[in-house]
Amino acid sequence: MRPCRIAALLALAVACGCGKKGPPSGGPPDLVPPTVILSVPDSGAARVSPTAVLSLTFSEGMEPRSTNDAIALAPPMEIKRFRWSGRTVSLELAESLKTSYAYTLMVGVGARDRHGNPLREGVAVVFTAADSFPPGSIEGKIEARGFSAGAAYLWCYDAARNHPPDSTGRDFDALGIVDADGQFRIPGLEVPASYKLWAFADLNGNRSFEPATEILAPIDTLISLTSDTPRATGLAFRVVNPRAPVRVRGTVIDSLREREGTAIVMAVADSDTTRRVTTGVIPAGSFEIQLDPGDWTLRAFKDLDRNRLWNPAREPASLPQRFHLEPAEVLENVRFELLPTSQPP
């Protein structure tokens, strides 16, 4: 083979190798959450045509299937067809809008762009086909314990209906979306009237309540709106995830002479003594253990044989301490002191 041909082949191989090692084309990955930048009608609009085609425009191209699934109307109305044109989706309704309602067009956090980024928080567009937009509104803040506030909705019911919500039917009269900071606003309410709220934490983002994993809790406050006072503002509610774990933090004092083994904190459920959770203690003596809500007995012991099981006959331990632990609680400054094995445990 001629030298010039060999050199050309070597140059081609080097060029191909360099191409494989280079960064992928297309620039850095898209990690920016999409937003809704335009709605038709606008939120707060009145005299919307009963046969109107509703639309939403996003800041970037969306993945149609997840976005369609994340869009709904309240009170419930069937969306017959979604039509996409670029970044805009239009909604054809199965029936005409009624003038007796203020409607909420909502987009849940399950809506994703073409790179898989979800909306940072849900969006609500409230409008009516009536001649005027209802003046009532409820505003405030949710303190979310054990879950993200941005996963929450407030289902609003006219108290005169006097019935619990249908968790599968989305039968609420109005809807409030809670932002990541816990702030919410429910506009478009008729006055005079009184309202009850239920907090729904949509932890999996599908807008459907699943009792085993999600939260649907009543707010024990009756909110009355009148013609003279149509707005209720500055409200504050706490919503707790009943399954949220508890964190217990504290210190183990080890003044014994034994140098072998390591200090362990052990928790035993009062309802079932076979349920045991252990955690190690760092050299400085502090510990943190995560437990389910309920009644627990905790103690520290010196794990001489390093099997994470307490042997009362030979391993020093602290006195036990019993706690009733509430969901999402953080219990600080729990203190254990290891005692010689000759003292009663």
Residue, then its C-alpha position, 0 to 999 in steps of 0.5 A: m500500500r502506498p505511503c500516501r494512502i496509508a496516511a489518508l486512512l490514518a487521518l480518517a481514523v483519527a477524525c472518526g475517533c475524535g468525532k465519537k469523543g466529542p460532546p453530543s450535538g444540540g447544546p445543553p439539555d432542556l431542564v426548564p419547566p414549561t409554563v402557560i403563557l396564554s389562555v382563551p378565554d382569559s382568567g376572569a372573563a365573562r360573557v364567554s360564548p357557550t360554544a367557545v373553543l377553549s385554548l392554552t398556549f405553552s412556553e414551549g412544545m409539549e408532549p401531547r398525551s401527558t398534557n391532554d391527560a392533565i387538562a380538565l374542566a370543573p364543574p366536570m364537562e367532557i372534552k370531546r377533542f384536543r387539537w394541537s397546533g404548535r405550542t397551542v392546544s384547543l379544546e372542543l367541548a362535548e356540550s355548550l357552556k352553561t350561564s349558571y356556572a363559573y368554570t375552572l379550566m385547570v392544567g395539572v403538574g402532569a403536563r410535560d414538555r417534549h423533554g419530559n419537564p413537568l409544569r412547576e405548579g398547576v394552572a387555573v383559568v376561571f371564566t363564565a358564560a354569564d353576563s358578569f363574573p361572580p365577585g366572591s373569592i377565598e384567598g390564603k395560605i396552606e401550611a403543608r406538613g409531610f408533602s409539597a404544597g405545590a401538589a395540593y388543590l382546594w375543592c370548594y363546595d357550597a355549604a348549602r349542598n351539605h354533603p362530602p365530596d365525591s372523590t372520583g367525580r370532581d363534583f366541587d363547585a370551584l377549585g383552588i390551585v396551591d402554589a409551591d409556597g402554599q398560596f391559593r386563591i379561589p375566584g368566581l364564587e357566587v355571593p351571598a353564600s357559605y363555602k366548605l373547603w377540602a384539601f386534596a394532595d395529588l401526590n402522583g400528579n394524575r388528579s385522581f384521588e387514591p386513598a392508599t397514598e394520597i390526601l383528601a382532608p376537610i378544612d374545618t372552617l365555614i367561610s361565609l361571603t356576603s354582598d358587602t364582604p365578597r372576599a375572604t382573605g388572609l386565611a391560613f390552614r394546616v394540612v398534614n399527610p397522615r402517613a408522613p414519617v417522623r424524624v427523631r433527633g438527639t444525642v447518646i451519652d456514652s461515658l462507659r469504659e467499653r471501647e468495643g462496639t458501637a452505639i445504636v438507637m433502637a425503636v420498637a413499635d408499641s402496637d407490634t414489638t416485632r416492628r423494630v427500627t435501628t440507627g447508628v450513632i455518629p462519633a460525636g454522639s448524635f443520631e437521627i431516626q425516621l419512624d412511622p407515626g404512632d407510639w414507640t419505645l426508644r432506647a440506646f445500647k452498646d452493640l458489642d457484638r455488632n449484630r444490631l440486636w440488644n443483648p440485655a445480659r451483656e450490652p449496656a443500654s439506656l433507660p427506655q423512653r416512650f413517645h407518641l409521634e404525630p405525622a410529619e413531626v420533628l422531635e429534637n433534643v432526645r437524650f439517652e445515657l448508656l448505663p452499666t449492665s448491672q443497672p436495670p434496663 
